[in-house]
């Protein structure tokens, strides 16, 4: 049996929609617009807000809970104990309230597998959206000796989540250094900031180069070669008031065979697609 088939979900378990003719959105805010939410097939939500995901997803739709695997905000309940155990490293320079997680540390892995993921699923979410896994590569590059094995540890954690919770939908944000190692153990991968991004220096939305877009697109498509059922999703950031610009981003990503969403940096509300 191939590795991909070995990781396949049973036919009766929830899955991401097949093909590309479906819609998804992210909303990390606490007051999700239920009317807008009902227009999407897949919602990525912040599970720490006190609400039932079933009240937001459309009939037959899916709600996936956000989880940060590569860093921990200091406001999170376990942050202090994780730091005391040595499972947290330096602060993220872009998000000073968050510290990088040592993906190799047994205390962090136990937190994820025994507490964080089960808590999300217990709230009625169909799976998890794994964020900040790019940190593994960044940390290992910055300190090859002190952070040796960080990428392999990240891949091992993703596979451990799949093995522990085989019915859960798993979508990974970027994480390209470990993607070839885990593509057969996840259901979807997100290319964040494919064509546009938020520029932290100028505090404006920027258009990225063709080379930047091709770099991500190539890695998404390579992952599809490993797992033909893998959903390829994209997220771009742009000013909602520029309807023509937003529509152009949707058109570009769909023409490339991806399932797109365009929003604002805060991701604190659903931003409707113009004309839909």
Buried (B, 14 or more C-beta within 10 A) or exposed (E): EEEBEEBBBEEEEBBBBEEBEBBBBBBBBEEBBEEBBEBBBBBBBBBBBEBEBEEBBBEEBBBBBBBBBBBBEEEBEBBEEBBEBEBBBEBBEEEEEBBBBBBBBEBBBEBBBEEBBBBBBEBBBBBBBBBBBBBBBBBBEEEEEEBEEBBBBBBBBBBBBBEEBBEBBBBBBBBBBBBBBBBBBBBBBBBBBBBBBBEEEEEEBBBBEEEBBEBBBEBBBEBBEBBEBBBBBBBBBBEBEEEEBBBBBBEBBBEBEBBBBBBBBEBBBBBBBBEE
